[in-house]
Amino acid sequence: MDNEIKNHYPVLLRAVLNQLWGDRSDWFFGVNMGIFHTTGSSPRVPIIPDAFLSVGVPRFKNNNKSRLSYVLWEENYIVPLFVLEIVSQTYGNEYDKKMIDYARLGVLYYVIYNPDYSKGDKHERFEVYRLLNGAYQRLQGNPVWMPEIGLGIGTEVSYNERWEREWLYWYDSEGNKFMT
């Protein structure tokens, strides 16, 4: 992580998810955590997204202990449904290598957010992709509904931690933002 804001977005999303799904025990939201998998060059080399969401796994592992990493073969090969990458000052292959890696892994929704977007960039500030036949197809809208997860994701300018800027939020199927 090369700047402070990259931590704020996933932590806010996780906090809201904890409010929404607090009574559920079948999901896990990881932040800056390695995903160990067998689709890369070596199962010892993880892919590390800024955030990811898996549904159908225990919220906590073995006696409420936290995970040190997300190891697919220890999670019944349940691949995260959602991955978030936040573009930072140092380009991290979000639009090419990571996109290929997440598609190979089978991540259904891939979200790329560029908080320091400028018109010179080749992409938009907020892009959501859905895996279709092994390749990512860009979805339009803000927010974007993800029916397999039962959540939408989008952006809105508001205050969080006394800081006014554009933030990422979860939304319902009608496009209403879930409150923080």
N, C-alpha and C positions, 0 to 999 in steps of 0.2 A: 504494500500500500504506500503510495507516494504522496498522499495528501490527506488532510483531516476529513474532508467532505466525503471521501469514499467510504468511510466508516458510518457516517450519519445516515445515509440512505437505507442500507440494509438493516441497521438497528431500529430505525423507525418502522420499517415494514414488519420486522419480527415482533415489535411491541404491539402493533395493531393486530397482527395475526394471533398473538397470545390472548388478546381481548376477545377476538371473534371466535376462536377455536379453543379457548381455555378448558372447556369441558371434554374435549376430544383427546385421545391419546394415540392417534394413528397418523401422526405427521411429524416431520422434523424440518426445521429451517436452519440451515448452516450459513455461517458468515466467515469468509476467508478461511475456509476449511478444505483440505485436500480430499478429492474423490479418487479413491484407488479403484482401478478398473482393469479389464483385460483386453480392451480394444485398442490400446496404444502400443508403442514399441516395447514397453516393459510394464508389468503390473506393479513394479516398485516406483514408477514415476506417476504421481497423481496429476490430475488437472485441478486447478485451484480457482474456482469462480469467486467473484465478490460476494455472491449469495446464491443459495439454491433451496428449493422446496421439494421434499419427497413426501408422498402420501401413501399410506399403507405400511408404514414402518412404525415401530414404537417411538413415542416421543422421547423417552429416556431408555437407555440401555442398562441391563443388569443392575437391579437394585438402585435405580434412579441415578446412576453415574452418568457423567457427561461423556460424549464421544470425543476422542482425540482426533479422529478423522472419520470419513464416511467410506467404508470398505464394502464394495458391492457384494462380494461373496459372503460377507457377514450380515448383509441386509436382504438375503434371499434374492439377490440380483435385481432389486427394485431400483430402477434408475430415477433420478430426480425428474419431476415433470416440468420444472421451471428453473431456469438459470438466469441470473442477472450479472451482466458485466458493465462496469462503469468505466468509461474512457477517461484516462488520466493524462497527466502532462507528458508521460512517456508512453508512446503507442505500444499497446500490448497484444497486437494481432487479433483484436476483437472481431474484425470484419472478415478475416480470412482463416488463419490456422485454428483459432478457437472455435469458429463457426463449424469448420470441418470436423474438429474433434468432438464437439457436442452432438453433431448429427450422427457421427459414427457410434457414439455412446447411446443415442436414442432419446435424448432430451427433447420432449415435445415442444416446449416453448422456450425461446431464447430471446431475452430482452437486452438491448444495448442502450445505455443512457449516456449521453455526452453532456455533462453539466456546463462545460466551457465551450460549447458549440459556437462556431463562427461560420459565416456564410461561405468561407473558403473550404470548409469540410465537404467531402464527397457525399456525406450522409446527413440525415436529419438528427436533431437533438435526441429524439425518442423513437426507437424502432423496436417493433415486436415481430418475431418470426415464429411460424408454426412449422413443424416437421411434417412433410408430406412426401411420401415415396422416397424417403432417404435424403431429401434436400429441404432446406428452409425456404419457405415462401413468406414474403413480407405481408403483414396484416396492416390494414389502415385503421385509423381512428385514434382517439385519445379521450377516454380510456378505451382499452381493448379488452373484450370479454373472453375469458378462457373457460369454456364450459366443462372441460374435463377436471378442472380444479375447483370450479364453483366460485371463482373470483375474477375480477377485472383488474387491470393495472393501468395507471395513467399518471399524468403530471398535473400539478396545480400550484400556482403561486400562493403561498400562505406563510404563516409564522410557525416555526418549530424551534424550540429552545431559544426563543426570543430572536430568531434569525429569519428575516423575510427573504425568501428566494423561492425558486421552483423546487418542489419536492415530489417524490414518488409516493403514490398512495394506492391502496386497494380500493376497489369499487364493487358495488353489487351489479346484478344483471341489468338494472335500469339506468346505470351510469351514475349512481349516487355514491359519493365518497364515504367510506367508513371513517368515522371520527377517531382522532387520536386521543 
